[in-house]
Amino acid sequence: MVTVLNREFFLSEIVGRRIYLKSNSIGKLKDLVIQENAGKIPEVTHLLVHRPYGDSRLLIPWDKITLISNTEIISEITTIEGYELNPLDNHIFLKDYILDKKILDMDGHEVEVVYDVKLLFQNERLFVSEVDFNRFRILRRMGFKKLANYLAKYKEGSSISWLYVQPLPETIGSFEGNVKLNVLKENINDIHPVDLADILEELEGNQRIAVFNELEPELASDTLEEVEPRVQRELIRSMQKEKAAGLINEMSPAQVAGILSVLPASEADEIIEFVDSENKERVQQLIDQTDENIMLYSTQQVIKRPVDTMVKEVIDNFREVAGDMDVIMYVYVVNADNILQGVVDIRELIAAEPEQTLGDIMTDNIISLNQDDTLHDAVDMFFRYSFRAIPITDESDYLLGVVSFHDIKGVKPRLD
């Protein structure tokens, strides 16, 4: 009988745990071996053990495991004889063969990359339940489990049940083969909007419209934001105007304006009549390219910390603090008078040493907008520097707010 403390966990969480034969440590978990079952999700059959000092690796059957805790794995066997690595042709090494493989849809279009695999313990057996293509999961593999779990929630819906995965190719190995999905129209709502947009752009017109019409309204709205203008135009034209308005009412005014701007004026005018009254005026202003003050699009819900704050403190409290913020991809370094002294990208924060301070790693050559700049000034700056958010300051570098690219990404840059 095997005891597993967590019923669900990710492959990246278990690989590297120390393995014991009774009380003797023999090495660390290198990989899990799975075998596919027709019509069912794969089952873990063996554990691959890496041993120190160049000793041969071991392949321990799942039924010889008695405990998987948060730190160790214990087997009931008392000797390693007979368990040296001797894999069969139908053995699939989950980490080696599946992680970082491309995920393809049923027509061969690339959807994403497998960043992690979810495991499910049930009835004394361990199964592969999902492939995860959330980019933030890779942080867990770098040792930032808490941060990975927190950031991952901002890309929800970025996993696919293994039930949707086609049988793995015979050629799959460390450098061969891809993971291919058995979904395009069926269960399509499980796929992330960005990935759906990529798929829709590759389909023929009638196929594209048929797939889009099957999406749930919220997912359809999110996907419509992501597709390129020619596809937006085609999809909107295929819908009744009331339905099109229902989808775009889920978006910000800037995003609505960006979508309507790709339509002929007569069609845009028809749809804008269905836009919520509180947003209609702003959408029309954006379509007409009326330059509004950037402060109208700014937020003060950002993470601000003093220059002497330690990296460890920010990361440890990130989940609690970021939940109430509109902009979480940067930490803004300010003094007691709210004067902006520097900016730290979240990626730089992750790569820094825990004992470093924000002052050690911040960028003090700050690109910022001023309070008199317009929406189009901000758009031009975003396209020039590829930032995800830009601070707004006055002549004394007082931090007035921050504008996020997400909130204005529907506006087109000016052409010189």
C-alpha positions, 0 to 999 in steps of 0.5 A, spaced: 500 500 500 502 506 498 501 513 501 501 519 498 500 526 501 497 530 496 492 527 491 494 532 485 501 535 484 505 537 478 511 533 475 516 538 477 514 538 484 516 531 485 522 530 480 529 531 485 526 528 491 530 523 495 529 516 494 530 511 500 530 503 500 527 502 507 531 507 511 537 507 506 538 513 501 540 511 494 539 517 490 534 522 487 528 521 482 530 523 475 523 521 472 517 517 471 515 512 466 508 511 464 504 507 459 499 509 455 492 505 455 487 505 450 482 510 451 484 512 458 489 517 461 496 514 462 499 510 468 505 511 472 509 504 472 516 505 474 520 511 477 527 512 474 532 513 480 539 517 479 544 515 483 551 519 485 558 517 483 556 514 476 552 508 479 547 505 474 540 508 474 535 504 477 528 503 475 523 501 481 516 499 479 510 503 482 508 497 486 514 497 490 513 504 493 510 505 500 510 513 501 511 519 497 511 525 502 513 532 500 520 531 501 522 524 500 520 517 496 520 510 500 520 504 497 519 497 500 525 493 496 531 492 500 536 491 495 538 494 488 539 488 485 535 486 479 532 494 478 538 496 474 535 501 468 532 496 463 527 500 459 522 497 455 520 500 448 513 502 450 516 505 456 515 513 456 519 517 460 515 523 462 520 529 464 525 527 458 520 525 453 514 530 454 516 536 457 518 542 453 515 538 447 510 542 442 503 541 443 499 541 436 492 541 434 489 536 430 490 539 424 498 540 426 498 547 428 502 549 434 498 551 440 503 551 445 509 548 449 508 543 455 511 546 461 509 541 466 505 535 467 499 534 472 499 528 476 493 524 480 493 519 485 487 515 485 486 508 488 493 506 489 495 508 482 498 514 479 496 517 473 497 523 468 491 527 468 493 534 464 499 537 460 500 544 462 502 550 457 502 555 462 508 559 461 509 561 469 509 554 470 517 554 468 518 558 474 516 552 479 522 548 475 527 554 477 525 553 484 520 559 485 514 554 486 510 560 490 511 565 485 509 560 479 503 558 483 501 565 484 502 568 477 499 562 474 492 564 476 493 570 471 493 565 465 487 560 467 485 555 462 492 554 460 492 546 461 489 540 457 486 534 460 490 528 457 483 525 455 484 530 449 491 528 447 492 523 441 496 517 442 503 519 443 508 517 436 512 511 436 518 516 435 517 520 441 523 521 445 528 526 448 529 530 441 523 527 437 516 527 436 510 532 439 504 532 443 498 532 439 491 534 441 485 531 439 481 537 439 479 543 435 471 544 435 470 539 441 472 541 448 475 547 444 473 552 450 479 548 454 484 552 450 487 559 452 484 565 448 491 566 445 492 559 442 485 559 440 487 566 436 493 562 433 488 556 431 483 561 428 488 565 424 490 558 420 483 556 418 479 557 412 474 562 412 468 557 413 472 553 418 474 559 422 467 561 423 464 555 425 469 554 430 468 561 433 461 560 433 461 554 438 465 558 443 462 560 450 461 568 450 466 570 455 472 566 451 469 568 444 470 575 447 477 574 449 479 570 443 476 576 438 481 581 442 487 576 440 486 575 433 489 579 427 485 585 424 483 581 418 480 575 422 476 580 426 473 583 420 471 577 418 468 574 424 464 580 426 461 581 419 459 573 420 455 575 426 448 579 427 450 586 430 447 584 437 451 578 438 457 582 436 456 588 440 455 583 446 462 580 445 465 587 445 461 590 451 466 585 455 472 589 452 475 596 455 473 602 450 480 602 447 480 595 445 473 596 442 475 602 438 481 598 436 476 592 433 471 597 430 476 601 427 478 595 422 471 595 419 468 600 414 465 606 417 457 604 416 458 597 419 462 600 425 456 605 426 451 600 426 455 596 432 457 602 436 449 603 437 449 597 441 455 599 445 453 600 453 452 607 454 457 609 459 462 606 454 459 609 447 462 616 447 469 614 449 469 608 444 467 614 439 472 618 441 478 613 440 475 611 433 475 618 431 483 618 434 481 624 439 487 625 443 485 624 451 489 625 457 493 619 459 491 620 466 484 618 464 487 611 463 492 610 469 492 607 475 495 608 482 494 600 484 501 598 483 506 595 487 511 601 491 517 599 495 522 603 498 529 602 495 532 598 501 527 593 501 530 586 500 528 581 494 526 576 499 521 580 502 518 582 496 517 575 493 515 572 500 509 577 500 508 578 493 501 573 493 498 577 498 500 584 495 499 583 488 492 580 489 489 588 490 493 591 484 492 592 477 499 592 475 504 587 478 509 586 472 513 591 475 515 594 482 516 601 483 521 604 487 519 610 491 522 614 497 517 617 503 515 622 498 513 618 493 518 620 488 520 615 483 527 612 484 527 606 480 523 600 477 524 593 477 521 588 472 518 582 476 523 577 471 529 581 474 526 580 481 526 572 480 533 572 478 536 576 483 539 574 490 534 574 496 539 578 500 539 583 495 535 590 495 531 593 490 536 599 490 541 593 487 537 591 481 533 597 479 533 600 473 534 608 475 534 610 467 527 611 467 522 612 461 516 615 463 510 619 461 508 626 464 501 628 466 500 632 460 501 626 455 496 624 451 493 617 449 497 616 443 503 619 446 503 613 450 501 608 445 507 611 441 512 609 447 509 602 448 511 600 441 517 604 441 520 600 448 515 594 448 514 595 455 508 592 459 506 598 463 509 605 463 509 610 469 507 617 469 510 622 473 511 630 474 517 635 473 519 632 480 518 625 478 512 624 483 509 618 481 502 620 479 500 613 476 501 607 471 498 606 465 498 598 463 499 596 455 493 592 456 488 597 457 490 601 451 492 596 446 486 597 441 489 603 439 493 604 433 500 607 433 501 614 429 504 613 422 510 618 421 
